């Protein structure tokens, strides 16, 4: 017959194991998360721009080796470094922010190598058009945030898309159809 102490110990172990294996939700830190995009301009140079307002969540279950990522990009926050071009790129031929003020990325699978995520399969939606993409992680870290004293994660990821796949291919191929998207992300545990 099991004693009350033995049953209590088993109960504590089961509770602790469930807590360790539970998925953890992190909110994207908009002050340290940027979605950048670069492309070749007329064969003269590679141009880089970014979106200044990004929100979303990351759910990570390290023990189970699973995760989910949702990123929402305010396309009206595009920053090219030149106000007139900011307005131009928000027009119908490119982001059409009047009709589509956000772009989104929603994961379908996070791929792990051991306990580290290495890529994220998902769907990118721009101008109401959804295409599958793979974000390749070039960096991932999970640690206590040294200033906020909360658990945090950080990642850098990249993918390449064709502008024309999202009805934004004006001036291709003079302005490259191929666009490299780079995401620098930090998120804080909730």
C-alpha positions in Angstrom: 0.0 0.0 0.0 1.4 3.4 -1.0 1.8 6.0 1.7 0.3 9.4 1.5 3.9 10.8 1.2 4.6 8.6 -1.8 1.4 9.6 -3.6 2.1 13.3 -2.9 5.6 12.9 -4.4 4.3 11.2 -7.5 1.7 14.0 -7.8 4.3 16.7 -7.6 6.5 14.9 -10.2 3.6 14.6 -12.6 2.7 18.3 -12.1 6.3 19.4 -12.5 6.7 17.4 -15.7 3.6 18.9 -17.1 4.8 22.4 -16.3 8.1 21.8 -18.0 6.6 20.3 -21.1 3.9 23.0 -21.5 4.1 25.3 -24.5 5.2 28.8 -23.6 3.8 31.9 -25.3 6.1 34.9 -26.2 4.8 38.2 -27.4 6.9 39.9 -30.1 8.8 42.9 -28.9 8.0 45.5 -31.5 10.9 47.8 -30.4 13.3 45.0 -31.3 11.6 43.2 -34.1 12.0 44.3 -37.7 11.1 42.8 -41.1 13.5 44.0 -43.8 13.4 43.4 -47.5 16.1 43.9 -50.1 16.2 43.7 -53.9 18.4 44.7 -56.8 17.6 48.2 -58.3 18.4 48.5 -62.0 21.5 46.4 -61.7 23.1 49.3 -59.9 22.7 48.4 -56.2 20.9 46.3 -53.7 18.3 48.4 -51.8 17.1 47.6 -48.3 13.9 48.8 -46.6 12.1 47.8 -43.5 8.7 47.8 -41.7 8.8 49.7 -38.4 5.7 48.1 -36.8 5.5 44.4 -36.3 3.4 42.4 -33.8 2.6 38.8 -33.1 3.3 35.7 -31.0 5.6 32.8 -30.8 4.6 29.6 -29.0 7.5 27.2 -28.2 7.4 23.9 -26.5 11.1 23.0 -26.1 10.4 19.6 -24.6 8.0 18.5 -27.3 10.0 20.1 -30.1 7.1 22.1 -31.4 6.4 25.7 -32.1 4.0 28.2 -33.7 4.8 31.6 -35.1 2.4 34.4 -36.1 3.8 37.7 -37.4 1.6 40.7 -38.4 3.4 43.4 -40.4 1.9 46.9 -40.6 2.7 47.6 -44.3 1.8 51.3 -43.8 5.0 51.5 -41.6 7.3 50.8 -44.5 10.5 52.8 -44.3 12.6 53.2 -47.4 14.6 56.1 -46.1 12.8 58.5 -48.5 9.3 59.8 -47.7 8.1 60.0 -51.4 9.2 56.5 -52.0 7.5 55.3 -48.8 4.2 56.7 -50.4 5.0 55.2 -53.8 5.7 51.7 -52.5 2.4 51.8 -50.6 0.5 52.3 -53.9 -1.6 49.7 -55.8 1.4 48.5 -57.8 3.3 47.4 -54.8 1.8 47.0 -51.2 -1.6 48.6 -51.9 -1.8 49.6 -48.2 -5.1 51.4 -48.7 -6.8 48.0 -49.3 -4.3 45.7 -47.5 -2.7 47.5 -44.5 -1.1 44.4 -43.1 0.9 41.4 -44.3 1.1 38.2 -42.2 3.2 35.1 -41.7 1.6 32.1 -40.1 3.7 29.0 -39.4 2.5 25.5 -40.5 5.5 23.7 -39.0 8.7 24.5 -37.0 11.5 22.2 -38.0 13.9 21.2 -35.2 17.4 19.8 -35.1 17.6 18.3 -31.7 16.1 20.9 -29.4 16.9 23.9 -31.7 14.6 25.2 -34.3 16.3 25.5 -37.7 13.5 26.5 -40.1 9.9 27.5 -40.1 7.5 26.4 -42.8 4.5 28.7 -43.2 2.3 30.9 -45.3 3.1 34.5 -46.2 0.1 36.8 -47.1 0.7 40.0 -49.0 -2.0 42.0 -50.7 -4.5 39.2 -49.9 -2.4 36.6 -51.7 -1.0 33.7 -49.7 2.1 31.7 -50.7 4.1 29.0 -48.9 7.5 30.1 -47.7 10.3 28.6 -45.6 12.1 30.9 -43.1 15.6 29.6 -42.6 16.9 30.4 -39.1 20.4 31.8 -39.1 20.3 32.4 -35.3 18.1 31.3 -32.3 18.5 32.0 -28.6 16.4 31.4 -25.6 17.5 33.0 -22.3 16.5 35.3 -19.5 16.2 38.8 -20.8 19.0 40.6 -18.9 17.1 43.9 -18.5 13.5 42.8 -18.2 14.2 39.7 -15.9 11.8 37.6 -18.0 12.4 34.7 -20.3 12.9 35.7 -23.9 13.7 34.3 -27.3 15.4 35.8 -30.2 15.9 34.8 -33.8 17.1 35.9 -37.2 15.5 34.3 -40.2 15.5 34.8 -44.0 13.6 33.7 -47.1 13.4 34.7 -50.7 10.2 35.4 -52.6 9.2 36.7 -56.0 7.3 40.0 -56.0 5.2 38.9 -58.9 3.8 36.1 -56.8 2.1 38.8 -54.8 0.9 41.0 -57.6 3.7 43.5 -57.0 6.0 42.8 -59.9 6.0 46.2 -61.6 9.3 47.1 -63.4 10.6 43.5 -63.2 13.2 42.4 -64.3 14.8 45.9 -64.2 14.0 46.0 -60.5 14.5 42.4 -59.4 11.5 40.2 -59.0 13.5 38.3 -56.4 13.2 39.9 -52.9 15.1 38.7 -49.8 13.1 39.0 -46.6 15.1 39.1 -43.3 13.4 39.0 -39.9 15.1 40.0 -36.7 12.9 39.0 -33.9 12.8 39.3 -30.1 9.9 38.1 -28.0 9.2 38.1 -24.3 7.5 35.3 -22.3 3.9 36.2 -21.2 
